[in-house]
Each structure stands twice: as C-alpha cells, then as structure tokens.
Amino acid sequence: MTDPTIGRLRVSGATLHYEVRGHGPLLLLVPGGTGGAASFDGIADDLATEYTVATYDPRGMSRSALDDPEAEQRVAEHADDAFRLLELLSSGEPARVFGASSGAIATLHLLTTHPERVERVVAHEPPAVEVLPDAADHRALIARVRETFRAEGPMPAMAVFAAGLKEAGLKTAGPQKDGDTTEPKAEIELPPQAPERAERAERTLANLPYFIGRIVPGFMSYAPDIRRLEALSDRLVLACGQDSHGEPLSRPAAFLAERTGTELLRFPGGHTGLTTHPAAFGERLRKAFRA
C-alpha cells in the first residue's frame, strides 16, 4: 500500500484529518458508518493510478476532532466539510465524489448545494429513509435507538438498531424462510485486514458511540431535496449492493433512482461491499465514473 500524503484542514467546529495519493483528476471518497479514511484502504491505491484520491475522517470520527465533543451532527455541516476539501484540493475544477452510507447522504447534500464543484456523484446506499413511504416506522426506530443509547449505552442501542433494520427488511422482503437464523447485522465498517491493523480496528470501534448516538439520528432524519436532485440527475449515480435487494438501507437509493429517472447501479456485496469485496467494488466504481 502506498503511503499517502497526510494533511489537516481547519473547518467550522472541527479539524479534519485527510489523506491524498495518486495523480490525475480529483476523486473524493466520503466514508460512512463508523469508518474513516481507512475504510478505503482496499480501493484507494488502485484508484490512485488514475485519480488524485482524497480520503478523510469525517468530523468527530477517528483523527478528526470536534471542538465540542458533545455537538449535535448535521448533514449540512458534513457536506460543507467535503466542499472545503474540494476547495483545498481541486483548484476550482469540478471533482468526482463517492459517498458510502451516511457519507452518501453527505454527498447528496453536497451535490444539491454546490453542483458547480461536482462533476459526478456516486451515492452508495444513502440511508435517507425519510423519502420512503414507511418513513414513520423508521422515525420510531430512531427514537428507540436514541432512548436506548441514553439509558443503556452504545452497544444495546446498536443491537436495537440492527434488530429494527432486520425487522423492517423482513416486512419488505416477505416472511423469513425456514431455517434462516441470520443474526442482525450492525453497520460497523472495519478497515480491510483489521486483524493485522489493530490500531485502526480499535479506532473504528471507538467511533461506535458517536456513530450510534449522533450520526444515526442526525443523518437518518435527513430528507434530500428530490426536485433539486432531479434537476441534477445527469451528475448523479445512485447505487446499491447486489446482495441488498429490499433491505432498508438500500431502498432509498432505489426510490431516488426511480424519482430522478436514473439507472440504479449494482455494486458487489451488500451495504458494506466496500470492505467485503474491495477489488470488485473498486473496479465497479471506476467504471461508474467513466460512464
């Protein structure tokens, strides 16, 4: 793996840790879940043969410290952080931007507020559940997660979140098959080769309270500007995992693709295909930006 150039960027309310590798047009990768810049280690070097690849830890995650550790998190602030990085790194030229999960929500807001800075956005499974017909059910789940977090802490809250997502998925996909004992999956995105990279794995797990306590409620309550996205659909690619059909975190991408009249792109794996299928995921992303 190529050692990246490390930088720090002062933004409103935080200091961002970012990493740059490669040469060519700028490609900004926006992480989601509990992941930071390390969540892209499996694809960044390959993409850097064609692009200047910038990754970063979102505010409050890993090495990007908040001025106020208790500050509530808003999508608009996270999107503005991405914009500030584009301003710093792309010299006024429009850039390509990829966002995963909660990072995909930030990229949608970035596109609608600063379209002049974006050549193309690929948003992989943005959990923008407010666009869905059953949004009220998701609001109720988020309320349960917040209450559990306050009363019992992050791990019980994460269990409530995972179980609620599984229940919502079963409602969408139909009855559970006999013999299916699959446990609920939590959105904890460990960096590639986590056993060999204990420091990064520990950092990722340390992000869990912040993720479940502030990112989940702040981002899953966000409603994107659908009319604005329709007007910018020529720059927007909505994507979901090949294994994610009908799952709650993939449904907003399918809904938004239909509303904006764009094709829904399928990526390898499920919601965390970036970490489970990095080589195939990176190649699919490369093709998405070439199309």
C-alpha positions as CSV (number, residue, x, y, z in Angstrom):
1,M,0.0,0.0,0.0
2,T,1.3,3.5,-1.0
3,D,1.9,5.9,1.9
4,P,-0.4,8.8,1.4
5,T,0.3,12.5,2.0
6,I,-1.3,13.5,5.3
7,G,-3.0,16.8,5.9
8,R,-5.2,18.6,8.4
9,L,-7.8,21.1,7.5
10,R,-9.4,23.5,9.9
11,V,-13.2,23.8,9.4
12,S,-16.0,25.3,11.4
13,G,-16.2,23.4,14.7
14,A,-13.6,20.7,13.8
15,T,-10.2,19.8,12.4
16,L,-10.2,17.2,9.6
17,H,-7.6,14.6,9.0
18,Y,-7.3,13.9,5.3
19,E,-5.0,11.7,3.1
20,V,-4.1,12.2,-0.6
21,R,-2.5,9.7,-3.0
22,G,-2.0,9.4,-6.8
23,H,-2.2,11.8,-9.7
24,G,-4.9,13.0,-12.1
25,P,-8.4,14.4,-11.6
26,L,-9.6,14.7,-8.0
27,L,-11.7,11.8,-6.6
28,L,-13.0,12.5,-3.1
29,L,-14.1,9.4,-1.2
30,V,-16.6,10.1,1.7
31,P,-16.8,7.3,4.3
32,G,-19.9,6.2,6.1
33,G,-20.8,4.2,9.2
34,T,-18.0,4.0,11.8
35,G,-15.4,4.1,9.1
36,G,-12.9,6.9,8.3
37,A,-10.2,7.2,5.7
38,A,-9.0,3.7,6.5
39,S,-12.3,2.2,5.2
40,F,-11.0,3.0,1.6
41,D,-7.6,1.3,2.0
42,G,-8.8,-1.6,-0.1
43,I,-9.5,0.5,-3.2
44,A,-7.6,3.8,-2.8
45,D,-4.3,2.6,-4.3
46,D,-5.9,1.1,-7.4
47,L,-7.9,4.2,-8.0
48,A,-4.8,6.4,-7.5
49,T,-3.3,5.0,-10.7
50,E,-6.0,7.1,-12.5
51,Y,-7.0,9.8,-10.0
52,T,-5.8,12.0,-7.2
53,V,-7.6,10.2,-4.5
54,A,-8.6,12.1,-1.3
55,T,-9.9,10.3,1.8
56,Y,-10.7,11.7,5.2
57,D,-12.1,11.0,8.7
58,P,-15.4,12.8,9.0
59,R,-15.7,15.3,11.8
60,G,-15.9,13.6,15.1
61,M,-14.5,10.3,13.8
62,S,-11.1,8.9,14.5
63,R,-8.5,11.6,13.9
64,S,-10.9,14.5,13.0
65,A,-11.5,16.1,16.4
66,L,-14.6,18.2,17.2
67,D,-14.1,21.5,19.1
68,D,-17.2,20.5,21.1
69,P,-17.3,16.7,21.6
70,E,-21.0,16.9,22.5
71,A,-22.0,18.9,19.4
72,E,-25.0,17.5,17.5
73,Q,-24.2,16.5,14.0
74,R,-25.9,17.9,10.9
75,V,-25.7,16.7,7.3
76,A,-25.2,20.2,6.1
77,E,-22.0,20.6,8.2
78,H,-20.6,17.3,7.0
79,A,-21.4,18.2,3.4
80,D,-19.7,21.6,3.9
81,D,-16.6,19.7,5.1
82,A,-16.5,17.8,1.8
83,F,-16.9,21.1,0.0
84,R,-14.0,22.7,1.9
85,L,-11.8,19.7,0.9
86,L,-12.7,20.1,-2.7
87,E,-11.9,23.8,-2.5
88,L,-8.5,23.0,-1.0
89,L,-7.5,20.1,-3.3
90,S,-9.2,20.7,-6.7
91,S,-8.2,24.3,-7.6
92,G,-11.7,25.2,-8.7
93,E,-12.2,22.3,-11.1
94,P,-15.3,20.1,-10.6
95,A,-14.4,16.8,-8.9
96,R,-15.7,13.3,-8.8
97,V,-17.2,12.3,-5.4
98,F,-18.1,8.9,-4.0
99,G,-20.1,8.5,-0.7
100,A,-21.0,5.3,1.2
101,S,-23.9,5.0,3.6
102,S,-24.1,8.2,5.8
103,G,-21.3,9.5,3.6
104,A,-23.6,9.1,0.6
105,I,-26.2,11.3,2.3
106,A,-23.5,14.0,2.7
107,T,-22.6,13.7,-1.0
108,L,-26.2,14.2,-2.0
109,H,-26.4,17.4,0.0
110,L,-23.0,18.5,-1.5
111,L,-24.4,18.0,-5.0
112,T,-27.6,20.0,-4.3
113,T,-25.8,22.9,-2.6
114,H,-22.5,23.1,-4.6
115,P,-23.2,21.5,-8.0
116,E,-20.6,23.7,-9.6
117,R,-17.9,21.8,-7.7
118,V,-19.1,18.3,-8.7
119,E,-18.6,16.6,-12.0
120,R,-20.3,13.4,-10.9
121,V,-21.5,11.9,-7.6
122,V,-21.8,8.1,-6.9
123,A,-24.0,7.6,-3.8
124,H,-23.9,4.1,-2.5
125,E,-26.9,3.2,-0.3
126,P,-27.6,6.5,1.3
127,P,-29.9,5.6,4.3
128,A,-32.2,8.6,3.6
129,V,-35.3,6.8,4.9
130,E,-37.3,10.0,5.1
131,V,-38.1,9.6,1.4
132,L,-39.7,6.2,1.9
133,P,-43.5,5.6,2.2
134,D,-42.9,4.0,5.6
135,A,-40.7,6.8,6.9
136,A,-42.8,7.0,10.1
137,D,-41.7,3.4,11.1
138,H,-38.0,4.4,10.7
139,R,-38.6,7.5,12.8
140,A,-39.9,5.3,15.5
141,L,-36.9,3.1,15.3
142,I,-34.5,6.0,15.5
143,A,-36.4,7.2,18.6
144,R,-36.0,3.8,20.2
145,V,-32.3,3.8,19.4
146,R,-31.8,7.2,20.9
147,E,-33.7,6.3,24.1
148,T,-31.7,3.1,24.4
149,F,-28.5,4.9,23.9
150,R,-29.3,7.4,26.7
151,A,-30.5,4.7,29.1
152,E,-28.2,1.8,28.4
153,G,-25.3,2.9,26.2
154,P,-24.0,2.3,22.7
155,M,-23.9,-1.5,22.4
156,P,-27.5,-2.0,23.4
157,A,-28.5,0.9,21.1
158,M,-26.6,-0.8,18.3
159,A,-28.5,-4.0,18.9
160,V,-31.8,-2.2,18.8
161,F,-30.8,-0.5,15.6
162,A,-29.7,-3.8,13.9
163,A,-32.8,-5.7,15.1
164,G,-35.0,-2.9,13.8
165,L,-33.4,-2.9,10.4
166,K,-33.8,-6.6,10.2
167,E,-37.5,-6.4,11.1
168,A,-38.0,-3.7,8.5
169,G,-36.2,-5.8,5.9
170,L,-38.4,-8.8,6.6
171,K,-41.6,-6.7,6.2
172,T,-40.3,-5.6,2.8
173,A,-39.0,-8.9,1.6
174,G,-41.7,-11.1,3.0
175,P,-41.7,-14.0,5.6
176,Q,-38.4,-15.4,6.8
177,K,-37.5,-18.7,5.2
178,D,-37.5,-21.8,7.4
179,G,-34.1,-22.4,8.8
180,D,-32.9,-18.8,8.3
181,T,-31.2,-17.9,11.6
182,T,-29.2,-15.0,10.3
183,E,-28.4,-12.5,13.0
184,P,-29.0,-8.8,12.6
185,K,-26.0,-7.1,11.0
186,A,-24.7,-3.9,12.6
187,E,-23.2,-1.2,10.4
188,I,-19.7,-1.3,11.9
189,E,-17.3,-0.9,9.0
190,L,-13.9,-2.4,10.0
191,P,-10.9,-1.4,7.8
192,P,-9.5,-4.0,5.5
193,Q,-7.2,-6.6,7.2
194,A,-8.4,-5.4,10.6
195,P,-6.7,-8.3,12.5
196,E,-3.3,-7.1,11.1
197,R,-4.2,-3.4,11.8
198,A,-5.2,-3.5,15.4
199,E,-4.8,0.3,15.9
200,R,-7.2,1.0,13.0
201,A,-9.7,-1.6,14.2
202,E,-9.7,-0.1,17.7
203,R,-10.2,3.3,16.3
204,T,-13.2,2.1,14.3
205,L,-14.8,0.5,17.3
206,A,-14.1,3.6,19.3
207,N,-16.3,5.6,16.9
208,L,-19.3,3.5,17.7
209,P,-20.8,5.7,20.5
210,Y,-20.5,8.8,18.2
211,F,-22.0,6.9,15.3
212,I,-25.0,5.4,17.0
213,G,-25.6,8.4,19.3
214,R,-25.3,11.2,16.8
215,I,-24.7,10.1,13.2
216,V,-27.6,7.7,13.0
217,P,-30.3,10.1,14.4
218,G,-28.8,13.1,12.6
219,F,-28.4,11.5,9.1
220,M,-31.4,9.2,9.0
221,S,-33.7,12.1,9.8
222,Y,-32.4,14.0,6.7
223,A,-34.7,14.5,3.8
224,P,-32.9,15.2,0.5
225,D,-34.2,17.8,-1.9
226,I,-35.6,15.5,-4.5
227,R,-36.6,18.2,-7.0
228,R,-33.0,19.5,-6.9
229,L,-31.7,16.0,-7.4
230,E,-34.0,15.6,-10.4
231,A,-32.6,18.7,-12.0
232,L,-29.0,17.5,-11.4
233,S,-29.6,13.9,-12.4
234,D,-27.1,14.0,-15.2
235,R,-24.4,14.2,-12.5
236,L,-25.9,11.7,-10.1
237,V,-25.4,7.9,-9.9
238,L,-27.4,6.0,-7.3
239,A,-26.0,2.7,-6.3
240,C,-26.8,-0.3,-4.0
241,G,-25.3,-3.7,-3.3
242,Q,-26.1,-6.8,-5.4
243,D,-27.0,-8.6,-2.1
244,S,-29.1,-5.7,-0.6
245,H,-32.3,-6.0,-2.5
246,G,-35.2,-5.0,-0.3
247,E,-33.1,-4.1,2.7
248,P,-34.0,-0.9,4.5
249,L,-30.6,0.8,3.9
250,S,-30.8,0.1,0.1
251,R,-34.4,1.1,-0.5
252,P,-33.8,4.9,-0.5
253,A,-31.3,4.6,-3.4
254,A,-33.8,2.6,-5.4
255,F,-36.6,5.1,-4.6
256,L,-34.4,8.1,-5.5
257,A,-33.2,6.5,-8.8
258,E,-36.8,6.0,-9.8
259,R,-37.8,9.5,-8.9
260,T,-34.8,11.1,-10.7
261,G,-35.1,8.9,-13.7
262,T,-31.7,7.4,-13.4
263,E,-30.4,3.8,-13.5
264,L,-29.8,2.1,-10.2
265,L,-26.2,0.8,-10.3
266,R,-25.5,-2.5,-8.6
267,F,-22.2,-2.9,-6.7
268,P,-20.6,-6.2,-5.4
269,G,-21.7,-7.3,-2.0
270,G,-24.2,-5.6,0.3
271,H,-24.3,-2.5,2.3
272,T,-20.6,-2.9,3.3
273,G,-19.5,-4.2,-0.1
274,L,-16.6,-1.7,0.0
275,T,-14.9,-3.7,2.8
276,T,-16.1,-7.3,1.9
277,H,-15.4,-7.1,-1.9
278,P,-12.8,-4.3,-2.2
279,A,-11.2,-5.2,-5.6
280,A,-14.5,-5.8,-7.4
281,F,-16.1,-2.8,-5.7
282,G,-13.2,-0.5,-6.7
283,E,-13.4,-1.7,-10.3
284,R,-17.2,-1.1,-10.4
285,L,-16.6,2.4,-9.1
286,R,-14.0,3.1,-11.7
287,K,-16.5,2.1,-14.4
288,A,-19.2,4.3,-12.9
289,F,-17.1,7.4,-13.2
290,R,-16.1,6.6,-16.8
291,A,-19.7,6.1,-18.0
